[in-house]
Amino acid sequence: LGTTLCAAEFLDLVWPVLLLLGVEHFHIAPGATKVTPLDFYDYPYSHSLVFSLGWSGMFGAIYYALKRDARSAWVLAGVVFSHWVCDVVVHRPDLPVMPGGPYLGLGIWNSVVGTLVLEGTMFLSGLWLYGQMTKAKDGAGSWGFWAFIVFILAIYVGNVFGPPPPNETVVAWMGMSQWLMVAWIGWIDRHRVVSGGR
């Protein structure tokens, strides 16, 4: 699960690195959308369609080089790219097809209710599937898993309903903390096993 989460979040794991290096930029602009106060005006290398395809291929290739598992490498490459597809649905038209545009985005983030229904359905579906497919083999696999769920839900609620962040640097470092979440869920997953032979 750690590898899968890393793939799903990979574009957002690359983004804060590029922010801190000064390669990409954004503004805090309350009201940019109903859900996020962040104005993503310059992130062509982490979030353009062209680079997303490149990151997807790179992730899959590295996984294949390490594991020699072509099927899983293709699946993980698809998971990386799914981030861009999901972003197109929720973002306003700020996702570049290639550096310099054109820009795409359906703007679900302009509706709090729409966002909660869409993202909540996806989250609960994933949680249900993982719960059906695995079971805890010890306390860490049980309480650790539910502690992680509570933690990410608290972050989500804070992001949607809380005040805007104080500055761009705080956002970048909070973004970097997602690497710790990948490590955390990877540790939890090692304390769970596939259930029912599925």
C-alpha positions in Angstrom: 0.0 0.0 0.0 2.9 2.3 0.6 4.1 2.0 -3.0 0.5 2.5 -4.3 0.0 5.6 -2.2 3.4 6.9 -3.3 2.3 6.4 -6.9 -1.1 8.0 -6.4 0.4 11.0 -4.7 3.6 11.2 -6.8 2.8 14.4 -8.6 2.1 16.1 -5.2 5.3 14.6 -3.8 7.3 16.1 -6.6 5.5 19.5 -6.4 6.8 20.7 -3.0 10.3 19.7 -3.9 10.1 21.9 -7.0 8.5 24.7 -4.9 11.3 24.7 -2.4 13.8 24.7 -5.3 12.1 27.8 -6.7 11.2 25.9 -10.0 7.4 26.1 -9.6 5.2 28.7 -7.9 1.8 29.4 -6.5 -0.1 32.1 -4.6 -2.3 31.9 -1.5 -5.4 33.5 -2.9 -8.5 33.0 -0.6 -11.5 32.5 -2.9 -9.5 31.0 -5.7 -12.0 28.2 -5.4 -14.6 27.2 -2.7 -12.4 24.4 -1.5 -8.8 25.6 -1.7 -7.2 29.1 -1.3 -4.3 28.1 -3.5 -3.8 29.6 -6.9 -1.8 27.0 -8.9 -0.5 29.3 -11.6 2.9 27.8 -12.3 3.4 24.0 -12.0 4.2 22.8 -15.5 6.9 20.2 -14.5 4.9 18.5 -11.7 1.4 18.7 -13.1 1.2 19.2 -16.9 -0.2 16.3 -18.9 3.1 15.8 -20.8 5.2 15.7 -17.6 2.6 13.6 -15.8 3.0 11.0 -18.5 6.7 11.2 -18.1 6.5 10.8 -14.3 4.2 7.8 -14.8 6.6 6.1 -17.2 9.6 6.8 -14.9 7.8 5.4 -11.8 6.8 2.3 -13.6 10.2 1.8 -15.1 12.0 2.2 -11.7 9.5 -0.3 -10.2 10.2 -2.8 -13.0 13.9 -2.4 -12.6 13.7 -3.1 -8.9 11.1 -5.8 -8.9 11.0 -7.3 -12.4 7.2 -7.3 -12.2 5.9 -5.9 -15.5 2.2 -6.1 -14.6 2.6 -4.2 -11.3 4.9 -1.7 -13.0 2.1 -0.9 -15.6 -0.5 -0.7 -12.9 1.6 1.7 -10.8 2.3 3.9 -13.9 -1.4 4.1 -14.4 -1.9 5.0 -10.7 0.6 7.9 -11.1 -1.3 9.2 -14.2 -4.7 8.8 -12.5 -3.7 11.7 -10.2 -3.6 14.0 -13.2 -7.0 12.7 -14.4 -8.6 13.3 -11.0 -7.0 16.7 -10.8 -8.6 17.7 -14.1 -12.0 16.9 -12.6 -11.5 19.0 -9.5 -9.2 21.9 -10.5 -10.3 25.0 -12.2 -8.7 25.4 -15.7 -5.1 25.7 -14.4 -3.7 22.3 -15.3 -1.4 22.7 -18.3 -1.4 20.2 -21.1 2.2 21.1 -21.6 4.3 23.9 -20.2 2.8 27.1 -21.4 -0.7 25.7 -21.9 -3.4 25.1 -23.0 -5.0 24.6 -19.6 -7.7 22.2 -18.4 -10.0 21.8 -15.4 -13.6 21.1 -14.8 -13.8 23.0 -11.5 -15.5 20.7 -9.0 -13.6 22.6 -6.3 -16.0 25.5 -7.0 -18.6 23.4 -5.1 -17.9 22.3 -1.6 -20.9 19.8 -1.7 -19.8 18.5 -5.1 -16.2 18.1 -3.8 -17.3 16.3 -0.6 -19.6 13.9 -2.5 -17.0 13.1 -5.2 -13.9 12.9 -3.0 -15.8 11.3 -0.1 -17.1 8.6 -2.4 -13.7 7.8 -3.8 -12.1 7.7 -0.3 -14.8 5.5 1.2 -14.7 3.2 -1.8 -10.9 2.8 -1.4 -11.2 2.3 2.3 -13.9 -0.4 1.9 -11.9 -2.2 -0.8 -8.8 -2.3 1.3 -10.7 -3.3 4.4 -12.3 -6.2 2.4 -9.0 -7.3 0.9 -6.9 -7.2 4.0 -7.0 -7.9 7.8 -4.8 -6.9 10.6 -2.3 -9.5 11.8 -1.5 -7.6 15.0 -2.4 -4.5 17.0 -0.3 -2.2 14.8 -2.2 -3.3 11.7 -5.5 -2.5 13.4 -5.0 0.6 15.6 -2.2 2.0 13.3 -4.5 1.8 10.3 -7.4 3.5 12.0 -5.1 6.2 13.5 -3.9 6.9 9.9 -7.4 7.2 8.7 -8.4 9.6 11.4 -5.2 11.6 10.8 -5.8 12.1 7.1 -9.4 12.9 7.6 -8.5 15.6 10.1 -6.0 17.0 7.5 -8.7 16.9 4.8 -11.3 18.7 7.0 -8.7 21.3 8.0 -7.9 21.9 4.3 -11.5 22.3 3.3 -12.9 24.2 6.2 -9.9 25.7 8.0 -8.3 29.1 7.5 -5.8 29.7 4.6 -2.2 28.7 5.3 0.0 31.6 6.6 2.5 31.5 3.6 3.7 29.5 0.6 6.7 28.1 2.4 4.5 26.4 5.1 2.5 24.8 2.3 5.6 23.5 0.6 6.9 21.9 3.8 3.5 20.5 4.6 3.6 19.0 1.1 7.0 17.4 1.9 5.4 15.8 5.0 3.5 13.6 2.6 6.6 11.5 2.2 6.2 10.6 5.9 2.6 9.5 5.3 3.8 7.2 2.5 6.3 5.6 5.0 3.6 5.4 7.7 1.1 3.6 5.6 3.8 1.3 4.2 4.6 0.3 7.8 1.0 -0.3 8.6 0.6 -2.4 5.5 3.3 -4.7 6.7 1.1 -5.4 9.7 -1.8 -6.5 7.6 -2.3 -9.6 5.4 -4.5 -10.4 2.4 -7.8 -11.9 3.7 -9.9 -14.7 2.4 -7.4 -15.7 -0.3 -8.5 -12.8 -2.5 
